[in-house]
Amino acid sequence: MQLAPTFARCGGVGLTRAARPYRFVNGYAPMKVTLRQVMYRLVSEGALPHTAPMYRRLSAQLAKARREGRLPDLIDTVREIHFSPVWTGADAFLAEMPDWFRLDRTEGQEHALYVAAESTPRAPC
């Protein structure tokens, strides 16, 4: 799939299959969308097959378009930046430390209940 680099300039006239990702992403501005949303939208329109290789190819093409400034950034719900907490000084640290104290509310209980949910489905196969 080759994305149409001139789509933003042409105003959407004569949309080609390759221009659909641009139309979809730019149509949500100023809100952002995820790569998964773009993929599922194109699959639902019959523009792309629902395969892992096509998902990876779409990802590579949209990443290239973002680096070249032809497409806004997408939301990345998977990656997070983890860093150690820092304080401006010992007084700031001591002021925040009492908020860290927690009692173990399950101490002495025979059973514990845990609820888990997957918030992001797996990539298409």
N, CA, C and O atoms as a GROMACS GRO file, in nm:
protein
  500
    1MET      N    1   0.085  -0.119   0.000
    1MET     CA    2   0.000   0.000   0.000
    1MET      C    3   0.089   0.123   0.000
    1MET      O    4   0.174   0.138   0.088
    2GLN      N    5   0.071   0.209  -0.094
    2GLN     CA    6   0.146   0.334  -0.102
    2GLN      C    7   0.054   0.447  -0.060
    2GLN      O    8  -0.050   0.467  -0.121
    3LEU      N    9   0.091   0.523   0.043
    3LEU     CA   10   0.009   0.634   0.086
    3LEU      C   11   0.028   0.753  -0.006
    3LEU      O   12   0.138   0.778  -0.055
    4ALA      N   13  -0.080   0.826  -0.028
    4ALA     CA   14  -0.074   0.940  -0.119
    4ALA      C   15  -0.018   1.062  -0.047
    4ALA      O   16  -0.086   1.118   0.039
    5PRO      N   17   0.103   1.106  -0.079
    5PRO     CA   18   0.166   1.217  -0.007
    5PRO      C   19   0.099   1.351  -0.035
    5PRO      O   20   0.117   1.445   0.043
    6THR      N   21   0.024   1.362  -0.144
    6THR     CA   22  -0.034   1.491  -0.178
    6THR      C   23  -0.178   1.504  -0.131
    6THR      O   24  -0.245   1.601  -0.167
    7PHE      N   25  -0.228   1.410  -0.052
    7PHE     CA   26  -0.368   1.414  -0.012
    7PHE      C   27  -0.404   1.542   0.061
    7PHE      O   28  -0.508   1.602   0.033
    8ALA      N   29  -0.319   1.586   0.154
    8ALA     CA   30  -0.351   1.707   0.230
    8ALA      C   31  -0.362   1.828   0.138
    8ALA      O   32  -0.443   1.917   0.164
    9ARG      N   33  -0.283   1.832   0.033
    9ARG     CA   34  -0.287   1.946  -0.059
    9ARG      C   35  -0.406   1.940  -0.154
    9ARG      O   36  -0.454   2.043  -0.199
   10CYS      N   37  -0.454   1.819  -0.185
   10CYS     CA   38  -0.559   1.808  -0.285
   10CYS      C   39  -0.698   1.828  -0.225
   10CYS      O   40  -0.796   1.830  -0.299
   11GLY      N   41  -0.708   1.844  -0.094
   11GLY     CA   42  -0.837   1.870  -0.032
   11GLY      C   43  -0.932   1.753  -0.035
   11GLY      O   44  -1.052   1.770  -0.014
   12GLY      N   45  -0.881   1.634  -0.061
   12GLY     CA   46  -0.964   1.516  -0.058
   12GLY      C   47  -1.036   1.488  -0.189
   12GLY      O   48  -1.114   1.394  -0.196
   13VAL      N   49  -1.011   1.566  -0.293
   13VAL     CA   50  -1.077   1.544  -0.422
   13VAL      C   51  -1.018   1.419  -0.486
   13VAL      O   52  -0.896   1.403  -0.490
   14GLY      N   53  -1.103   1.331  -0.536
   14GLY     CA   54  -1.056   1.209  -0.602
   14GLY      C   55  -0.983   1.118  -0.506
   14GLY      O   56  -0.871   1.074  -0.535
   15LEU      N   57  -1.046   1.088  -0.392
   15LEU     CA   58  -0.981   1.004  -0.292
   15LEU      C   59  -0.942   0.869  -0.350
   15LEU      O   60  -1.024   0.801  -0.412
   16THR      N   61  -0.820   0.831  -0.329
   16THR     CA   62  -0.776   0.699  -0.369
   16THR      C   63  -0.774   0.610  -0.246
   16THR      O   64  -0.783   0.658  -0.133
   17ARG      N   65  -0.761   0.481  -0.269
   17ARG     CA   66  -0.752   0.386  -0.159
   17ARG      C   67  -0.635   0.422  -0.068
   17ARG      O   68  -0.644   0.408   0.054
   18ALA      N   69  -0.526   0.469  -0.127
   18ALA     CA   70  -0.407   0.504  -0.050
   18ALA      C   71  -0.428   0.628   0.036
   18ALA      O   72  -0.357   0.645   0.135
   19ALA      N   73  -0.522   0.713   0.003
   19ALA     CA   74  -0.544   0.837   0.078
   19ALA      C   75  -0.635   0.817   0.198
   19ALA      O   76  -0.647   0.907   0.281
   20ARG      N   77  -0.700   0.702   0.210
   20ARG     CA   78  -0.795   0.681   0.319
   20ARG      C   79  -0.737   0.699   0.459
   20ARG      O   80  -0.804   0.757   0.544
   21PRO      N   81  -0.615   0.651   0.487
   21PRO     CA   82  -0.561   0.675   0.621
   21PRO      C   83  -0.550   0.824   0.654
   21PRO      O   84  -0.578   0.864   0.767
   22TYR      N   85  -0.511   0.904   0.556
   22TYR     CA   86  -0.500   1.048   0.578
   22TYR      C   87  -0.637   1.108   0.609
   22TYR      O   88  -0.652   1.187   0.702
   23ARG      N   89  -0.737   1.070   0.531
   23ARG     CA   90  -0.873   1.121   0.551
   23ARG      C   91  -0.922   1.085   0.691
   23ARG      O   92  -0.981   1.168   0.760
   24PHE      N   93  -0.898   0.962   0.732
   24PHE     CA   94  -0.944   0.916   0.863
   24PHE      C   95  -0.874   0.990   0.976
   24PHE      O   96  -0.939   1.043   1.066
   25VAL      N   97  -0.741   0.994   0.973
   25VAL     CA   98  -0.664   1.058   1.081
   25VAL      C   99  -0.693   1.207   1.086
   25VAL      O  100  -0.719   1.261   1.193
   26ASN      N  101  -0.690   1.275   0.972
   26ASN     CA  102  -0.715   1.419   0.970
   26ASN      C  103  -0.859   1.453   1.002
   26ASN      O  104  -0.888   1.564   1.047
   27GLY      N  105  -0.950   1.360   0.979
   27GLY     CA  106  -1.091   1.383   1.007
   27GLY      C  107  -1.122   1.393   1.155
   27GLY      O  108  -1.226   1.447   1.193
   28TYR      N  109  -1.034   1.342   1.240
   28TYR     CA  110  -1.055   1.347   1.384
   28TYR      C  111  -0.988   1.468   1.449
   28TYR      O  112  -1.003   1.489   1.570
   29ALA      N  113  -0.914   1.547   1.373
   29ALA     CA  114  -0.842   1.661   1.430
   29ALA      C  115  -0.943   1.755   1.498
   29ALA      O  116  -1.052   1.775   1.445
   30PRO      N  117  -0.909   1.812   1.613
   30PRO     CA  118  -0.779   1.807   1.680
   30PRO      C  119  -0.759   1.683   1.767
   30PRO      O  120  -0.652   1.668   1.827
   31MET      N  121  -0.859   1.594   1.777
   31MET     CA  122  -0.840   1.472   1.854
   31MET      C  123  -0.744   1.380   1.779
   31MET      O  124  -0.728   1.391   1.657
   32LYS      N  125  -0.682   1.290   1.853
   32LYS     CA  126  -0.589   1.196   1.791
   32LYS      C  127  -0.650   1.056   1.793
   32LYS      O  128  -0.741   1.028   1.870
   33VAL      N  129  -0.599   0.969   1.708
   33VAL     CA  130  -0.646   0.832   1.698
   33VAL      C  131  -0.527   0.738   1.714
   33VAL      O  132  -0.412   0.780   1.709
   34THR      N  133  -0.557   0.611   1.733
   34THR     CA  134  -0.452   0.510   1.745
   34THR      C  135  -0.432   0.441   1.611
   34THR      O  136  -0.519   0.447   1.523
   35LEU      N  137  -0.319   0.377   1.596
   35LEU     CA  138  -0.292   0.297   1.477
   35LEU      C  139  -0.400   0.189   1.464
   35LEU      O  140  -0.446   0.161   1.353
   36ARG      N  141  -0.439   0.130   1.573
   36ARG     CA  142  -0.542   0.024   1.573
   36ARG      C  143  -0.674   0.078   1.516
   36ARG      O  144  -0.741   0.009   1.439
   37GLN      N  145  -0.712   0.201   1.555
   37GLN     CA  146  -0.834   0.260   1.502
   37GLN      C  147  -0.826   0.278   1.351
   37GLN      O  148  -0.922   0.249   1.279
   38VAL      N  149  -0.712   0.325   1.303
   38VAL     CA  150  -0.693   0.344   1.159
   38VAL      C  151  -0.705   0.209   1.089
   38VAL      O  152  -0.774   0.197   0.988
   39MET      N  153  -0.638   0.106   1.143
   39MET     CA  154  -0.639  -0.026   1.081
   39MET      C  155  -0.781  -0.081   1.074
   39MET      O  156  -0.826  -0.126   0.969
   40TYR      N  157  -0.852  -0.078   1.186
   40TYR     CA  158  -0.987  -0.135   1.188
   40TYR      C  159  -1.083  -0.057   1.100
   40TYR      O  160  -1.173  -0.115   1.040
   41ARG      N  161  -1.065   0.072   1.090
   41ARG     CA  162  -1.150   0.152   1.001
   41ARG      C  163  -1.127   0.111   0.856
   41ARG      O  164  -1.222   0.092   0.780
   42LEU      N  165  -1.000   0.096   0.817
   42LEU     CA  166  -0.968   0.057   0.680
   42LEU      C  167  -1.014  -0.086   0.650
   42LEU      O  168  -1.059  -0.115   0.539
   43VAL      N  169  -1.004  -0.174   0.747
   43VAL     CA  170  -1.052  -0.311   0.730
   43VAL      C  171  -1.204  -0.311   0.713
   43VAL      O  172  -1.258  -0.381   0.627
   44SER      N  173  -1.274  -0.232   0.797
   44SER     CA  174  -1.420  -0.228   0.789
   44SER      C  175  -1.469  -0.169   0.657
   44SER      O  176  -1.578  -0.204   0.610
   45GLU      N  177  -1.389  -0.081   0.595
   45GLU     CA  178  -1.424  -0.024   0.465
   45GLU      C  179  -1.385  -0.117   0.350
   45GLU      O  180  -1.415  -0.090   0.234
   46GLY      N  181  -1.317  -0.227   0.382
   46GLY     CA  182  -1.272  -0.319   0.278
   46GLY      C  183  -1.149  -0.270   0.206
   46GLY      O  184  -1.114  -0.323   0.100
   47ALA      N  185  -1.081  -0.170   0.261
   47ALA     CA  186  -0.963  -0.114   0.195
   47ALA      C  187  -0.838  -0.197   0.219
   47ALA      O  188  -0.747  -0.197   0.137
   48LEU      N  189  -0.833  -0.268   0.332
   48LEU     CA  190  -0.716  -0.349   0.365
   48LEU      C  191  -0.760  -0.485   0.417
   48LEU      O  192  -0.867  -0.497   0.476
   49PRO      N  193  -0.678  -0.587   0.394
   49PRO     CA  194  -0.706  -0.717   0.456
   49PRO      C  195  -0.668  -0.714   0.604
   49PRO      O  196  -0.579  -0.639   0.644
   50HIS      N  197  -0.736  -0.793   0.683
   50HIS     CA  198  -0.711  -0.798   0.828
   50HIS      C  199  -0.602  -0.901   0.856
   50HIS      O  200  -0.630  -1.012   0.900
   51THR      N  201  -0.476  -0.861   0.831
   51THR     CA  202  -0.363  -0.951   0.853
   51THR      C  203  -0.254  -0.877   0.930
   51THR      O  204  -0.244  -0.755   0.926
   52ALA      N  205  -0.173  -0.955   1.000
   52ALA     CA  206  -0.061  -0.897   1.076
   52ALA      C  207   0.040  -0.827   0.983
   52ALA      O  208   0.087  -0.719   1.017
   53PRO      N  209   0.074  -0.887   0.867
   53PRO     CA  210   0.168  -0.817   0.779
   53PRO      C  211   0.114  -0.681   0.731
   53PRO      O  212   0.190  -0.585   0.720
   54MET      N  213  -0.015  -0.672   0.703
   54MET     CA  214  -0.072  -0.545   0.659
   54MET      C  215  -0.072  -0.444   0.773
   54MET      O  216  -0.050  -0.325   0.750
   55TYR      N  217  -0.096  -0.490   0.896
   55TYR     CA  218  -0.092  -0.402   1.014
   55TYR      C  219   0.047  -0.342   1.029
   55TYR      O  220   0.062  -0.222   1.052
   56ARG      N  221   0.150  -0.428   1.016
   56ARG     CA  222   0.289  -0.381   1.028
   56ARG      C  223   0.324  -0.285   0.914
   56ARG      O  224   0.393  -0.185   0.936
   57ARG      N  225   0.276  -0.314   0.794
   57ARG     CA  226   0.304  -0.226   0.680
   57ARG      C  227   0.236  -0.090   0.697
   57ARG      O  228   0.296   0.014   0.670
   58LEU      N  229   0.110  -0.092   0.742
   58LEU     CA  230   0.040   0.033   0.768
   58LEU      C  231   0.114   0.114   0.875
   58LEU      O  232   0.128   0.235   0.863
   59SER      N  233   0.159   0.045   0.981
   59SER     CA  234   0.234   0.111   1.088
   59SER      C  235   0.359   0.178   1.033
   59SER      O  236   0.387   0.294   1.066
   60ALA      N  237   0.434   0.108   0.950
   60ALA     CA  238   0.557   0.163   0.894
   60ALA      C  239   0.527   0.283   0.804
   60ALA      O  240   0.598   0.384   0.809
   61GLN      N  241   0.423   0.272   0.721
   61GLN     CA  242   0.390   0.381   0.629
   61GLN      C  243   0.342   0.505   0.705
   61GLN      O  244   0.381   0.617   0.671
   62LEU      N  245   0.258   0.486   0.807
   62LEU     CA  246   0.210   0.601   0.883
   62LEU      C  247   0.321   0.663   0.966
   62LEU      O  248   0.324   0.785   0.984
   63ALA      N  249   0.413   0.581   1.019
   63ALA     CA  250   0.527   0.635   1.094
   63ALA      C  251   0.613   0.722   1.003
   63ALA      O  252   0.659   0.829   1.044
   64LYS      N  253   0.636   0.675   0.881
   64LYS     CA  254   0.714   0.753   0.785
   64LYS      C  255   0.644   0.885   0.755
   64LYS      O  256   0.708   0.990   0.751
   65ALA      N  257   0.514   0.880   0.733
   65ALA     CA  258   0.437   1.002   0.704
   65ALA      C  259   0.442   1.099   0.821
   65ALA      O  260   0.448   1.220   0.800
   66ARG      N  261   0.439   1.048   0.945
   66ARG     CA  262   0.448   1.136   1.063
   66ARG      C  263   0.585   1.201   1.073
   66ARG      O  264   0.595   1.320   1.102
   67ARG      N  265   0.689   1.123   1.048
   67ARG     CA  266   0.825   1.179   1.054
   67ARG      C  267   0.846   1.287   0.948
   67ARG      O  268   0.919   1.383   0.971
   68GLU      N  269   0.781   1.272   0.834
   68GLU     CA  270   0.794   1.369   0.725
   68GLU      C  271   0.698   1.486   0.740
   68GLU      O  272   0.697   1.576   0.656
   69GLY      N  273   0.618   1.487   0.846
   69GLY     CA  274   0.527   1.597   0.872
   69GLY      C  275   0.401   1.595   0.788
   69GLY      O  276   0.330   1.696   0.780
   70ARG      N  277   0.370   1.482   0.725
   70ARG     CA  278   0.251   1.473   0.641
   70ARG      C  279   0.129   1.424   0.717
   70ARG      O  280   0.019   1.421   0.661
   71LEU      N  281   0.146   1.384   0.841
   71LEU     CA  282   0.038   1.328   0.920
   71LEU      C  283   0.060   1.363   1.066
   71LEU      O  284   0.175   1.362   1.111
   72PRO      N  285  -0.045   1.395   1.141
   72PRO     CA  286  -0.024   1.425   1.283
   72PRO      C  287   0.013   1.298   1.361
   72PRO      O  288  -0.007   1.187   1.313
   73ASP      N  289   0.067   1.317   1.481
   73ASP     CA  290   0.101   1.203   1.566
   73ASP      C  291  -0.023   1.123   1.600
   73ASP      O  292  -0.133   1.178   1.611
   74LEU      N  293  -0.004   0.993   1.616
   74LEU     CA  294  -0.110   0.905   1.662
   74LEU      C  295  -0.095   0.884   1.812
   74LEU      O  296   0.011   0.912   1.868
   75ILE      N  297  -0.200   0.836   1.876
   75ILE     CA  298  -0.193   0.802   2.018
   75ILE      C  299  -0.121   0.669   2.031
   75ILE      O  300  -0.146   0.576   1.954
   76ASP      N  301  -0.033   0.658   2.128
   76ASP     CA  302   0.036   0.532   2.156
   76ASP      C  303  -0.006   0.489   2.295
   76ASP      O  304   0.043   0.542   2.395
   77THR      N  305  -0.097   0.391   2.302
   77THR     CA  306  -0.150   0.347   2.432
   77THR      C  307  -0.068   0.237   2.496
   77THR      O  308  -0.099   0.192   2.606
   78VAL      N  309   0.038   0.193   2.428
   78VAL     CA  310   0.115   0.080   2.478
   78VAL      C  311   0.240   0.124   2.552
   78VAL      O  312   0.271   0.072   2.660
   79ARG      N  313   0.311   0.219   2.498
   79ARG     CA  314   0.439   0.258   2.555
   79ARG      C  315   0.422   0.367   2.659
   79ARG      O  316   0.346   0.462   2.641
   80GLU      N  317   0.494   0.352   2.767
   80GLU     CA  318   0.496   0.452   2.873
   80GLU      C  319   0.641   0.481   2.908
   80GLU      O  320   0.728   0.396   2.892
   81ILE      N  321   0.666   0.601   2.955
   81ILE     CA  322   0.799   0.636   3.002
   81ILE      C  323   0.798   0.623   3.154
   81ILE      O  324   0.723   0.692   3.223
   82HIS      N  325   0.880   0.534   3.203
   82HIS     CA  326   0.889   0.512   3.347
   82HIS      C  327   1.014   0.582   3.399
   82HIS      O  328   1.122   0.571   3.341
   83PHE      N  329   0.998   0.654   3.508
   83PHE     CA  330   1.113   0.722   3.566
   83PHE      C  331   1.097   0.722   3.718
   83PHE      O  332   0.985   0.712   3.770
   84SER      N  333   1.207   0.732   3.786
   84SER     CA  334   1.206   0.736   3.932
   84SER      C  335   1.158   0.872   3.978
   84SER      O  336   1.189   0.974   3.916
   85PRO      N  337   1.082   0.875   4.087
   85PRO     CA  338   1.038   1.005   4.138
   85PRO      C  339   1.157   1.089   4.185
   85PRO      O  340   1.257   1.036   4.233
   86VAL      N  341   1.143   1.219   4.171
   86VAL     CA  342   1.247   1.311   4.216
   86VAL      C  343   1.182   1.422   4.298
   86VAL      O  344   1.063   1.451   4.281
   87TRP      N  345   1.260   1.484   4.383
   87TRP     CA  346   1.211   1.594   4.467
   87TRP      C  347   1.310   1.709   4.460
   87TRP      O  348   1.427   1.690   4.428
   88THR      N  349   1.262   1.826   4.490
   88THR     CA  350   1.348   1.944   4.486
   88THR      C  351   1.441   1.952   4.606
   88THR      O  352   1.539   2.026   4.604
   89GLY      N  353   1.411   1.876   4.709
   89GLY     CA  354   1.495   1.875   4.828
   89GLY      C  355   1.438   1.780   4.932
   89GLY      O  356   1.333   1.719   4.912
   90ALA      N  357   1.509   1.768   5.044
   90ALA     CA  358   1.467   1.676   5.151
   90ALA      C  359   1.331   1.718   5.208
   90ALA      O  360   1.250   1.632   5.242
   91ASP      N  361   1.305   1.848   5.221
   91ASP     CA  362   1.177   1.895   5.275
   91ASP      C  363   1.061   1.850   5.185
   91ASP      O  364   0.957   1.807   5.236
   92ALA      N  365   1.077   1.860   5.056
   92ALA     CA  366   0.972   1.818   4.962
   92ALA      C  367   0.949   1.668   4.972
   92ALA      O  368   0.835   1.621   4.967
   93PHE      N  369   1.058   1.591   4.987
   93PHE     CA  370   1.045   1.446   5.003
   93PHE      C  371   0.970   1.412   5.131
   93PHE      O  372   0.877   1.331   5.128
   94LEU      N  373   1.008   1.473   5.242
   94LEU     CA  374   0.943   1.444   5.371
   94LEU      C  375   0.796   1.486   5.370
   94LEU      O  376   0.714   1.422   5.436
   95ALA      N  377   0.763   1.591   5.299
   95ALA     CA  378   0.624   1.636   5.292
   95ALA      C  379   0.537   1.538   5.215
   95ALA      O  380   0.418   1.522   5.246
   96GLU      N  381   0.594   1.471   5.117
   96GLU     CA  382   0.517   1.378   5.034
   96GLU      C  383   0.514   1.236   5.092
   96GLU      O  384   0.422   1.160   5.062
   97MET      N  385   0.610   1.200   5.172
   97MET     CA  386   0.624   1.064   5.222
   97MET      C  387   0.502   1.012   5.298
   97MET      O  388   0.470   0.895   5.279
   98PRO      N  389   0.432   1.088   5.380
   98PRO     CA  390   0.316   1.031   5.451
   98PRO      C  391   0.206   0.979   5.357
   98PRO      O  392   0.131   0.890   5.396
   99ASP      N  393   0.196   1.031   5.237
   99ASP     CA  394   0.097   0.981   5.142
   99ASP      C  395   0.127   0.840   5.094
   99ASP      O  396   0.039   0.774   5.038
  100TRP      N  397   0.248   0.795   5.114
  100TRP     CA  398   0.286   0.661   5.068
  100TRP      C  399   0.244   0.553   5.166
  100TRP      O  400   0.239   0.435   5.130
  101PHE      N  401   0.214   0.589   5.289
  101PHE     CA  402   0.183   0.489   5.392
  101PHE      C  403   0.049   0.423   5.363
  101PHE      O  404  -0.051   0.491   5.340
  102ARG      N  405   0.047   0.290   5.365
  102ARG     CA  406  -0.076   0.213   5.346
  102ARG      C  407  -0.074   0.092   5.438
  102ARG      O  408   0.027   0.024   5.452
  103LEU      N  409  -0.187   0.066   5.500
  103LEU     CA  410  -0.202  -0.057   5.577
  103LEU      C  411  -0.238  -0.171   5.481
  103LEU      O  412  -0.302  -0.149   5.379
  104ASP      N  413  -0.196  -0.292   5.515
  104ASP     CA  414  -0.233  -0.409   5.438
  104ASP      C  415  -0.373  -0.450   5.481
  104ASP      O  416  -0.390  -0.512   5.586
  105ARG      N  417  -0.472  -0.414   5.403
  105ARG     CA  418  -0.612  -0.441   5.439
  105ARG      C  419  -0.650  -0.588   5.425
  105ARG      O  420  -0.758  -0.628   5.469
  106THR      N  421  -0.563  -0.668   5.365
  106THR     CA  422  -0.595  -0.811   5.350
  106THR      C  423  -0.525  -0.898   5.453
  106THR      O  424  -0.539  -1.020   5.450
  107GLU      N  425  -0.449  -0.837   5.543
  107GLU     CA  426  -0.376  -0.914   5.642
  107GLU      C  427  -0.472  -0.997   5.726
  107GLU      O  428  -0.569  -0.945   5.780
  108GLY      N  429  -0.443  -1.126   5.736
  108GLY     CA  430  -0.525  -1.217   5.815
  108GLY      C  431  -0.645  -1.274   5.740
  108GLY      O  432  -0.714  -1.361   5.793
  109GLN      N  433  -0.671  -1.228   5.619
  109GLN     CA  434  -0.783  -1.283   5.542
  109GLN      C  435  -0.741  -1.412   5.472
  109GLN      O  436  -0.628  -1.424   5.424
  110GLU      N  437  -0.832  -1.507   5.468
  110GLU     CA  438  -0.802  -1.636   5.407
  110GLU      C  439  -0.802  -1.627   5.254
  110GLU      O  440  -0.726  -1.697   5.188
  111HIS      N  441  -0.886  -1.541   5.198
  111HIS     CA  442  -0.898  -1.530   5.052
  111HIS      C  443  -0.886  -1.383   5.011
  111HIS      O  444  -0.916  -1.292   5.087
  112ALA      N  445  -0.841  -1.365   4.888
  112ALA     CA  446  -0.834  -1.230   4.831
  112ALA      C  447  -0.902  -1.234   4.694
  112ALA      O  448  -0.891  -1.332   4.621
  113LEU      N  449  -0.971  -1.128   4.660
  113LEU     CA  450  -1.040  -1.118   4.533
  113LEU      C  451  -0.966  -1.018   4.444
  113LEU      O  452  -0.938  -0.905   4.487
  114TYR      N  453  -0.934  -1.058   4.321
  114TYR     CA  454  -0.868  -0.971   4.225
  114TYR      C  455  -0.953  -0.966   4.099
  114TYR      O  456  -0.998  -1.069   4.050
  115VAL      N  457  -0.973  -0.848   4.046
  115VAL     CA  458  -1.046  -0.829   3.922
  115VAL      C  459  -0.949  -0.772   3.820
  115VAL      O  460  -0.882  -0.672   3.847
  116ALA      N  461  -0.942  -0.833   3.702
  116ALA     CA  462  -0.852  -0.786   3.598
  116ALA      C  463  -0.928  -0.776   3.467
  116ALA      O  464  -1.021  -0.852   3.441
  117ALA      N  465  -0.888  -0.679   3.385
  117ALA     CA  466  -0.949  -0.662   3.254
  117ALA      C  467  -0.842  -0.621   3.154
  117ALA      O  468  -0.749  -0.547   3.188
  118GLU      N  469  -0.856  -0.669   3.032
  118GLU     CA  470  -0.765  -0.629   2.926
  118GLU      C  471  -0.828  -0.508   2.858
  118GLU      O  472  -0.936  -0.517   2.801
  119SER      N  473  -0.759  -0.395   2.864
  119SER     CA  474  -0.817  -0.271   2.809
  119SER      C  475  -0.787  -0.254   2.661
  119SER      O  476  -0.860  -0.183   2.592
  120THR      N  477  -0.681  -0.316   2.611
  120THR     CA  478  -0.644  -0.302   2.472
  120THR      C  479  -0.637  -0.439   2.409
  120THR      O  480  -0.558  -0.523   2.454
  121PRO      N  481  -0.717  -0.466   2.307
  121PRO     CA  482  -0.712  -0.599   2.244
  121PRO      C  483  -0.581  -0.621   2.170
  121PRO      O  484  -0.506  -0.528   2.144
  122ARG      N  485  -0.557  -0.746   2.138
  122ARG     CA  486  -0.435  -0.782   2.066
  122ARG      C  487  -0.436  -0.728   1.924
  122ARG      O  488  -0.541  -0.700   1.868
  123ALA      N  489  -0.318  -0.715   1.867
  123ALA     CA  490  -0.307  -0.671   1.727
  123ALA      C  491  -0.370  -0.775   1.636
  123ALA      O  492  -0.373  -0.893   1.670
  124PRO      N  493  -0.422  -0.733   1.522
  124PRO     CA  494  -0.485  -0.828   1.431
  124PRO      C  495  -0.385  -0.932   1.382
  124PRO      O  496  -0.267  -0.902   1.363
  125CYS      N  497  -0.432  -1.052   1.362
  125CYS     CA  498  -0.346  -1.162   1.315
  125CYS      C  499  -0.365  -1.188   1.168
  125CYS      O  500  -0.300  -1.277   1.112
   0.00000   0.00000   0.00000
